[in-house]
Amino acid sequence: KKHTTPQPNEALVLGSGNTLGNVLVYVKSGLPAGKTYPAPKSPVVMDQKGCHYTPHVMGVMAGQPFKVLNSDGLLHNVHALPKVNKQFNMAMPANRTEATETFTKAEGVFTVKCDVHPWMNAYVGVFAHPFFAVTKPDGAFSIAGLPAGSYEIEAWHEKLGTKTGKVTVGADGSGKVDFSFAPPAGK
C-alpha cells in the first residue's frame, strides 16, 4: 500500500551500460599493521521507508552508532544477523521512530531482515577502518583519505560474490581499480 507501482528488487541495481550499484568496496589488506582508527560519532542511518530498508547496502565502523529509523508509521522489525557481533531483533511499531545499536567488532557482511515483511532486507559490513564505500547505480565509488601505498581492495555483491583487485594510491591521493562481475553460471 506504500507504492502505486511495483517496486524493483534491489539485489541487482543496474545503471546505464550495465554498471552495478549496491556493491560494498573496501580495503581488504595493505593498511599499516597495528594502526587504529577512531569510530565516527555520527551514526550510519538506515531508514524503513516504503517497506524497504534504505540504504540497501552499507558499511559502518566498529563502535560507530547504527541508527534505524521507521518513517513508515507502521510495524516493522529489525533483525540483524551478524556472526561476530551480538545479534539483535527489535520490534519497531508505528510509534517507535528510531533506535540505535552499535557493532563492537569488525566482521564481514551480514544480513538485516524484517520478520514482518519478508522482502525487506539490507546488508551491513563492519570495519575496523574507514576505508570503504558503496557503489552508486553508475558503478562509481570513492574511498576518501586512503594514504599513499599499495592495497588489496575487495568488492562484495549480495548475489554475484566478491572480486579483489590491487590499487596503488599516489602521493596526490589518487588511484584507480575497476571490478567486473559476471552473471552466475546457468542464469
N, C-alpha and C positions, 0 to 999 in steps of 0.2 A: 504493500500500500504506500510505501515511501517513494515509489517511482511510477511514472506513467508509461515507460518503455522498458523492455527487457534490459538487464544490466549485464555487461560482458564479464566473463571470468577474468580475474586479474593475474592468473598464472602465466599468461603469455601476452604481455603488453608490447605490441609492435609499433614502431614508428615508420615513417617513410623509408623505403629502401630496406625493409626488414630489420631495422635497428631494434634493439631489445632493451626494454625498461625493466625495472624491479630486479636488477642484478646487484647483489651486495659485493662490493670490491674492497679489498683490504690488504694491508701489508701482512704477509704470512711470515717472512723472515728477512733479516738484514738490519734490524734495529739494534742499537748498541746493547750488549748484554748488561743486565743489572740496572738499566735506566728505568726509572718510574715516571709516570705521567699523572698529574693530578686530575681527578674526575671533575668535569664541569659541574657547577652548582645549578645551572639551568637545566630543566628537565627535557628529555625526549618525550614528545607528546604523541599519543595515539588516540584518535577520536573514533567513536562509534557513531557514524552518521550515514543515514540512508541504509541502515542494516549492512554496513561494510566497515571493516577496520581500515582507517586511513592514518598513516600510510600503510601499504600492504607489506613492505619490506623495510626494515630499519636496523641501524646499529646504535649501540649505546655503550658507554664505557662502564666498566665495573665501578660501582659506587655512585654513578650518576642517577639522579631521580628519573623514574619512568612513570610519567603521568598518563592516566587513562581518563578520557572524557566520555560522557554519554550525552551527545547532542540530540538523540532521537526522542527523548521523552517517553521511552517505553523500556520494558525489562530486557536487559542484556546480561550476559555472563562472560567474565574474562577468565579463561582457564589457560594459564601459562604452563608449558610442559618442558622446562629445562631439565637437563640430566645432572648438571654440576651444581647449579644454584637451587635454592628452595622453590618448589612448585607453589603456585597459588591458584585458587579457584574462588573468585569473588562474584557475588551477585551484584548487579548494578540496576536496581529498579529505577523507575522514571524519576524519582526524587533524589537519587544519588547521581550527581552530575560529574563528579570527579573523584579519583582515588590515586594514590601514589604508592609505588613499590620501588625497591632497589635490588638489583642483582649485584652480589658482592664479589663474584669471581668471574674471570674470563671463561668463555666457553663458546663452542661452535653455535651455529644457527639452530634455533628450536622453534616450535610452533606455538602460537597463541590461538585458541579457538573459542567460539561461543557455543556453549552446550544448549542454548535456547534456539539459535539459528545455525544449523549445521553448515551452511555455505560460508559463514563468516570465519575467516582465518587470516592470520598475519604471521610474519616470520621476523625473529629478532636474533641478532648476533651480539654477543657481549665481548668487548675487547679490553685489554689492559693498556691500550694506547689509543690516541685519537685519529689514527691514520686509516680511515675507512670512508666509504661513500656509497650511495645507491644511484644506479644509472636512471636517467630520465628516459622517456619513450624514444628520444633521439639517440639513445645509447651512450650519451656523454656522461662523464663523471670527472670530478676533480678532487684530489686528496691534498688539502692545503697544509702547508707548514712542514712538509717532509724534508728533512735535512739532506744535503748533498750526499750521495752514496749509491750503492747498488742494492737492489731489493728484489725479493720474490713477491709477486703480487698474485693474489688468488681472487677469482670471480666465481661467485656462487649463485646458482639459479635453482628455484624450487623444483622444477621438472627436468631441467637439462644438465644438472650436476655442477661440477666445478671444472675450471680451467686455470692453469697457472702460467705466468709469464714473468719475464725479467725486465727490469727497468733500471736505468742509471739516471739519477737526478743530478743535474749540474749545479754549479755554484749559484746560478741565477734562479734555482728552484724549479726549473722545467725538466720534464721528462715525458716520455710517451710510451704507452703499452696498449695494444689492441687485443681483443679477445673475439673469437669466432665460435659460436655454438651451432651445432647441427641438430636437426630433429632426431629423436630417438629412433633406433633401428626398428624397422617394421611398422612405422607410423605413416 
